[in-house]
Amino acid sequence: MSKQHKRRLTPQSWLRLLFRQPPAGMYRRPSVYMTGTQMEIEHFRRIRTYDGSKLSLELYGGTFTVYGDQMRILSLAAHRITLQGRFVRTDFTDSTD
């Protein structure tokens, strides 16, 4: 067994691990949540294109595109968008900056 597994945590070190800072860039990672006919996308830079069958978002490091039918935007915040419709597929293109 390694030394790390043999060592017991003190209450202070356990609390320090519990309340440590998240990894750098954690809050800039995109997140996609889908439930039935709704999709929520977080942490994007801007909307590139939008119509009823295609939504293209610029992310930090690429472009995320959602294809579907009768898509409409339910809510739009600074870095969060909620869509409703029938989703066919998604595509991610990595930026080459």
N, C-alpha and C positions, 0 to 999 in steps of 0.2 A: 504494500500500500504506500502511496506517496505521502509526503509530509503534510500536504494540504488536507487530505482526508483524515489523518490522525489527529490534527489540531482541532480542538473544540473552540467554538465561537463564544466570546464573552458577550454579555448583553449590549455593551457599547459598540463592539464591532458588528454585531448583528443589526443594530439600528443604523449604523453608518452605511452598511450595504443596502439596507432597505430604502434609505432616503438619499442615495447618491444621485448625481446628475445623470441624465440620460445620455446616450452616445451622441457625438456631434452629428448634426444634420438629421436627427431623428424626425423632427417636425417638418422637414421638407420632403419627406418620402411620400409619394402618392399613395392613396388608399382608394380602393373601389369596393363598394358594398352593393349587392344586388339582392332584392327581395321581390319575387313575383314580377310585376311589371314596372318596378321602380329601381333606379340605379342612382347611387350617390357617389360622386367622385370628389376627393379632397386633395388639396395641395397642388393646384395647377397654377401656372403663370397667367395665361390668358386664353381666350377662345379664339381659335384661328378661323374656323368656318362652322356654320350651323345651318341646316335646313331640316325638313321633316324626316329625312332618311340618313343623315350623316352629321355627326358632331366631332370636330377635331379640336383637341386641346393641346396647348404647348405646356409641357412639364419641365421641371428642372432636369435636363438631360435627355429630352426626346419629345416625341409627339405621340399622343394617345388618341386613337380614332374609334368611335363607336358607330356601327352601322345597324340600321333597323328600319322599322315601319312606324309611321304615325308618332314619331318621337316629339315630345314637347317638354319644355323646361318648366318644372313646377316651382323651383326656387333657385335663386342665384345670390350667393354671398361673395365676399372678397376672394376666398379660395375654396369654395365649396359649391357644387352644382348638383341639383336633384332633377333627374329625368324620369319621364314616364313614357311607356310605349312597348313595342315588341322588339326586343334586341336580337339581332341575327348573329353578329360577331364583333370582336374587338381586335384592334391592331396596334402594336407599339413599334415605333421606329426610333432607334437610338440616334441621338445627334452626334455629329462627328466634329465637334468644335475642338 
